[in-house]
Amino acid sequence: MSELVLPWPSRKLHPNARLHWRAKAAATKAARSDACLLAVAAGWSNLRFRLPEGRLHLWIDFDPPDRRKRDDDGLLAAFKAYRDGIADALGIDDSRFISHPMLTDTKHPGGRVRVRITGGVK
């Protein structure tokens, strides 16, 4: 399976963000929709290929926009809407994913998230 590249998650999706529930819900809905559309455009849809049975490894590389320190659990929480959108595109429940987050040392303008899926685990 190819690599899917997503934009850096919005600050509004971070668990430490203090904003109104409606603003967070709107940001979550937009991120989920964006991830689904980008996944389908990249050929990641349940119509294009069959996934193996069982759990799937979701390899997530976070390439930050700058050198500030970040923690991987906050990034993974901010990634949740993307994870749901990817599952929507694949036509599966996101509980099948086993996440492997990695905050890289690779600085990328604007930031990005690179995602790969590998075979099933029973």
LODOPA-705340 format. One record per residue (C-alpha): z negated, x, y negated; residue in three letters. Coordinates in Angstrom, 3 decimals, padded with zeros to 6 digits, always signed. Layout:
N
<site><z>Z</z><x>X</x><y>Y</y><res>ALA</res></site>
...
END
This chain:
122
<site><z>+000.000</z><x>+000.000</x><y>+000.000</y><res>MET</res></site>
<site><z>+000.855</z><x>+001.277</x><y>-003.464</y><res>SER</res></site>
<site><z>-001.517</z><x>+001.981</x><y>-006.315</y><res>GLU</res></site>
<site><z>-002.300</z><x>-000.744</x><y>-008.841</y><res>LEU</res></site>
<site><z>-003.053</z><x>+000.378</x><y>-012.409</y><res>VAL</res></site>
<site><z>-005.176</z><x>-001.914</x><y>-014.585</y><res>LEU</res></site>
<site><z>-006.364</z><x>-001.532</x><y>-018.179</y><res>PRO</res></site>
<site><z>-009.874</z><x>-000.328</x><y>-018.929</y><res>TRP</res></site>
<site><z>-012.312</z><x>-003.277</x><y>-018.589</y><res>PRO</res></site>
<site><z>-013.384</z><x>-005.009</x><y>-021.781</y><res>SER</res></site>
<site><z>-016.823</z><x>-004.156</x><y>-023.160</y><res>ARG</res></site>
<site><z>-017.508</z><x>-007.890</x><y>-023.035</y><res>LYS</res></site>
<site><z>-017.554</z><x>-007.683</x><y>-019.229</y><res>LEU</res></site>
<site><z>-020.203</z><x>-004.966</x><y>-019.061</y><res>HIS</res></site>
<site><z>-023.592</z><x>-006.241</x><y>-017.806</y><res>PRO</res></site>
<site><z>-025.384</z><x>-004.786</x><y>-020.852</y><res>ASN</res></site>
<site><z>-023.184</z><x>-006.681</x><y>-023.313</y><res>ALA</res></site>
<site><z>-025.164</z><x>-009.221</x><y>-025.299</y><res>ARG</res></site>
<site><z>-022.814</z><x>-012.024</x><y>-026.131</y><res>LEU</res></site>
<site><z>-022.611</z><x>-015.786</x><y>-025.903</y><res>HIS</res></site>
<site><z>-021.882</z><x>-017.156</x><y>-022.423</y><res>TRP</res></site>
<site><z>-018.670</z><x>-018.804</x><y>-023.638</y><res>ARG</res></site>
<site><z>-017.292</z><x>-015.505</x><y>-024.979</y><res>ALA</res></site>
<site><z>-018.136</z><x>-013.759</x><y>-021.699</y><res>LYS</res></site>
<site><z>-016.545</z><x>-016.588</x><y>-019.695</y><res>ALA</res></site>
<site><z>-013.339</z><x>-016.315</x><y>-021.743</y><res>ALA</res></site>
<site><z>-013.204</z><x>-012.527</x><y>-021.241</y><res>ALA</res></site>
<site><z>-013.822</z><x>-012.952</x><y>-017.502</y><res>THR</res></site>
<site><z>-011.087</z><x>-015.565</x><y>-017.171</y><res>LYS</res></site>
<site><z>-008.598</z><x>-013.394</x><y>-019.082</y><res>ALA</res></site>
<site><z>-009.393</z><x>-010.280</x><y>-017.002</y><res>ALA</res></site>
<site><z>-009.108</z><x>-012.188</x><y>-013.722</y><res>ARG</res></site>
<site><z>-005.765</z><x>-013.667</x><y>-014.755</y><res>SER</res></site>
<site><z>-004.450</z><x>-010.288</x><y>-015.973</y><res>ASP</res></site>
<site><z>-005.414</z><x>-008.583</x><y>-012.702</y><res>ALA</res></site>
<site><z>-003.756</z><x>-011.313</x><y>-010.649</y><res>CYS</res></site>
<site><z>-000.534</z><x>-011.136</x><y>-012.661</y><res>LEU</res></site>
<site><z>-000.413</z><x>-007.327</x><y>-012.570</y><res>LEU</res></site>
<site><z>-001.123</z><x>-007.304</x><y>-008.822</y><res>ALA</res></site>
<site><z>+001.681</z><x>-009.775</x><y>-008.124</y><res>VAL</res></site>
<site><z>+004.044</z><x>-007.792</x><y>-010.385</y><res>ALA</res></site>
<site><z>+003.163</z><x>-004.642</x><y>-008.413</y><res>ALA</res></site>
<site><z>+004.058</z><x>-006.385</x><y>-005.164</y><res>GLY</res></site>
<site><z>+000.491</z><x>-007.092</x><y>-004.115</y><res>TRP</res></site>
<site><z>+000.821</z><x>-010.694</x><y>-003.005</y><res>SER</res></site>
<site><z>+000.159</z><x>-012.516</x><y>+000.227</y><res>ASN</res></site>
<site><z>+003.868</z><x>-013.398</x><y>+000.323</y><res>LEU</res></site>
<site><z>+005.039</z><x>-009.748</x><y>+000.454</y><res>ARG</res></site>
<site><z>+002.954</z><x>-008.290</x><y>+003.272</y><res>PHE</res></site>
<site><z>+000.199</z><x>-009.009</x><y>+005.769</y><res>ARG</res></site>
<site><z>-003.177</z><x>-007.378</x><y>+005.419</y><res>LEU</res></site>
<site><z>-005.051</z><x>-006.055</x><y>+008.439</y><res>PRO</res></site>
<site><z>-007.880</z><x>-008.158</x><y>+009.828</y><res>GLU</res></site>
<site><z>-011.484</z><x>-007.502</x><y>+008.868</y><res>GLY</res></site>
<site><z>-012.954</z><x>-005.806</x><y>+005.831</y><res>ARG</res></site>
<site><z>-010.733</z><x>-003.858</x><y>+003.436</y><res>LEU</res></site>
<site><z>-011.569</z><x>-000.658</x><y>+001.558</y><res>HIS</res></site>
<site><z>-011.038</z><x>-001.034</x><y>-002.190</y><res>LEU</res></site>
<site><z>-010.749</z><x>+002.461</x><y>-003.718</y><res>TRP</res></site>
<site><z>-011.355</z><x>+002.250</x><y>-007.466</y><res>ILE</res></site>
<site><z>-010.801</z><x>+005.243</x><y>-009.771</y><res>ASP</res></site>
<site><z>-012.043</z><x>+004.756</x><y>-013.325</y><res>PHE</res></site>
<site><z>-010.220</z><x>+007.086</x><y>-015.746</y><res>ASP</res></site>
<site><z>-012.264</z><x>+006.726</x><y>-018.964</y><res>PRO</res></site>
<site><z>-010.829</z><x>+006.606</x><y>-022.487</y><res>PRO</res></site>
<site><z>-013.266</z><x>+009.290</x><y>-023.710</y><res>ASP</res></site>
<site><z>-015.956</z><x>+011.731</x><y>-022.568</y><res>ARG</res></site>
<site><z>-018.948</z><x>+009.405</x><y>-023.051</y><res>ARG</res></site>
<site><z>-021.355</z><x>+009.135</x><y>-020.123</y><res>LYS</res></site>
<site><z>-021.042</z><x>+005.984</x><y>-018.036</y><res>ARG</res></site>
<site><z>-022.634</z><x>+004.760</x><y>-014.838</y><res>ASP</res></site>
<site><z>-020.586</z><x>+003.578</x><y>-011.904</y><res>ASP</res></site>
<site><z>-022.681</z><x>+000.448</x><y>-011.280</y><res>ASP</res></site>
<site><z>-021.956</z><x>-000.846</x><y>-014.797</y><res>GLY</res></site>
<site><z>-018.264</z><x>-000.093</x><y>-014.379</y><res>LEU</res></site>
<site><z>-018.198</z><x>-001.854</x><y>-011.017</y><res>LEU</res></site>
<site><z>-019.856</z><x>-004.925</x><y>-012.562</y><res>ALA</res></site>
<site><z>-017.286</z><x>-004.918</x><y>-015.390</y><res>ALA</res></site>
<site><z>-014.559</z><x>-004.627</x><y>-012.717</y><res>PHE</res></site>
<site><z>-015.696</z><x>-007.826</x><y>-010.905</y><res>LYS</res></site>
<site><z>-013.191</z><x>-010.102</x><y>-012.674</y><res>ALA</res></site>
<site><z>-010.386</z><x>-007.675</x><y>-011.756</y><res>TYR</res></site>
<site><z>-011.570</z><x>-007.694</x><y>-008.137</y><res>ARG</res></site>
<site><z>-011.427</z><x>-011.490</x><y>-008.089</y><res>ASP</res></site>
<site><z>-007.929</z><x>-011.457</x><y>-009.592</y><res>GLY</res></site>
<site><z>-006.702</z><x>-008.992</x><y>-006.973</y><res>ILE</res></site>
<site><z>-008.158</z><x>-011.207</x><y>-004.234</y><res>ALA</res></site>
<site><z>-006.402</z><x>-014.218</x><y>-005.804</y><res>ASP</res></site>
<site><z>-003.060</z><x>-012.390</x><y>-005.693</y><res>ALA</res></site>
<site><z>-003.612</z><x>-011.388</x><y>-002.061</y><res>LEU</res></site>
<site><z>-004.767</z><x>-014.882</x><y>-001.091</y><res>GLY</res></site>
<site><z>-008.064</z><x>-013.667</x><y>+000.384</y><res>ILE</res></site>
<site><z>-011.780</z><x>-013.964</x><y>-000.333</y><res>ASP</res></site>
<site><z>-013.080</z><x>-010.944</x><y>-002.238</y><res>ASP</res></site>
<site><z>-016.014</z><x>-010.681</x><y>+000.194</y><res>SER</res></site>
<site><z>-013.593</z><x>-008.812</x><y>+002.491</y><res>ARG</res></site>
<site><z>-013.595</z><x>-005.841</x><y>+000.099</y><res>PHE</res></site>
<site><z>-015.809</z><x>-002.794</x><y>+000.500</y><res>ILE</res></site>
<site><z>-015.797</z><x>-001.148</x><y>-002.933</y><res>SER</res></site>
<site><z>-015.630</z><x>+002.607</x><y>-003.410</y><res>HIS</res></site>
<site><z>-015.976</z><x>+003.244</x><y>-007.173</y><res>PRO</res></site>
<site><z>-015.313</z><x>+006.696</x><y>-008.617</y><res>MET</res></site>
<site><z>-015.693</z><x>+007.684</x><y>-012.256</y><res>LEU</res></site>
<site><z>-013.187</z><x>+010.511</x><y>-012.636</y><res>THR</res></site>
<site><z>-013.181</z><x>+013.433</x><y>-015.070</y><res>ASP</res></site>
<site><z>-009.611</z><x>+012.517</x><y>-016.007</y><res>THR</res></site>
<site><z>-009.567</z><x>+011.264</x><y>-019.578</y><res>LYS</res></site>
<site><z>-006.759</z><x>+008.766</x><y>-020.195</y><res>HIS</res></site>
<site><z>-005.783</z><x>+007.324</x><y>-023.610</y><res>PRO</res></site>
<site><z>-007.254</z><x>+003.803</x><y>-023.752</y><res>GLY</res></site>
<site><z>-008.678</z><x>+004.230</x><y>-020.263</y><res>GLY</res></site>
<site><z>-007.367</z><x>+002.808</x><y>-017.019</y><res>ARG</res></site>
<site><z>-008.465</z><x>+001.727</x><y>-013.566</y><res>VAL</res></site>
<site><z>-006.456</z><x>+002.775</x><y>-010.507</y><res>ARG</res></site>
<site><z>-006.903</z><x>+000.684</x><y>-007.337</y><res>VAL</res></site>
<site><z>-005.818</z><x>+001.249</x><y>-003.733</y><res>ARG</res></site>
<site><z>-006.530</z><x>-000.784</x><y>-000.606</y><res>ILE</res></site>
<site><z>-006.745</z><x>+000.737</x><y>+002.850</y><res>THR</res></site>
<site><z>-007.000</z><x>-000.718</x><y>+006.355</y><res>GLY</res></site>
<site><z>-009.400</z><x>-003.185</x><y>+007.781</y><res>GLY</res></site>
<site><z>-012.770</z><x>-002.562</x><y>+009.345</y><res>VAL</res></site>
<site><z>-014.160</z><x>-004.963</x><y>+011.936</y><res>LYS</res></site>
END
